[in-house]
Amino acid sequence: EMNIRFKSLTHFREKQAIGRAAAGLIEDGDTILLDSGTTTFQVAANLHKFKNLTILTNAINVAREVLSYKRFNVILLGGNIRNSSESVVGALAESNLKMFYCDKLFLGVDSFNIETGLSTPSVEEANINQIMISRSRKTIAVFDSSKINKRALAFIANVDKIDTVVTDDGMDKSVRSQLKAMNVEVMAVKPDLY
C-alpha cells in the first residue's frame, strides 16, 4: 500500500477533475460522508459554493481541508489512526459511525472490478467502508481509471451497492456499459490539460 503523500501525486489531474465533478452531486443542506483517500480529498477541496453542509469523515487530511471553509459542521470519527492513509479505523470509529445517517457517501476506492467488486489493501478500511455504505442513502465511488480491473486483499462491497461512479475518461467503454446495465450511473470526466 502506497503512502498517502505519494498517492496524492499519482494521476493528480484526473483526481482533480473527478473531485470537481463529484462535488457537483452535492446539494446545500446535505449530510455527506467523505471517506479517506486522495480522490475524496479532491471532493473536499471543491466545496466552495456550499453554505450549509454537515461533513463526517474518517480522514485527518479531509477534516483539515473542510475545516478551512469555516462554515460547515465537521465531524471527525475517533479511533486508531493508520499512518499510511492518515485515516481513522477500528472499533471506536465503527461505533461512532453507527450513530449517524448520511445523504451521500463519497467512497475512495483502491481497486474496482465488475466481477469481484470494490476492495482495499486494509481489512480495517474495508470494515469501516462497509459500515459507511450501510449508513448512507446514496454511495458515490470516486476513483481514477488506473484502479479499474484490479483486486486488493480486503473486500468492501459488490458493485451493485454503488449508485454512482465518478472516474476519468480512461474507463474502458465495456466497463461503462456493464455498469450502466447494472443501473450504476457513470460520470467519466476529462482531466484538465495543464
Secondary structure, DSSP 8 states (H G I E B T S, - for coil): ---HHHHTTTTHHHHHHHHHHHHTT--TT-EEEE-SSHHHHHHHTT-TT-S--EEEESBHHHHHHHHTTSSSEEEE--SEEETTTTEEESHHHHHHHTT--EEEEEEE-SEEETTTEEEES-HHHHHHHHHHHHTEEEEEEE--GGGBT---SEEEE-GGG-SEEEEETTS-HHHHHHHHHTT-EEEEE-----
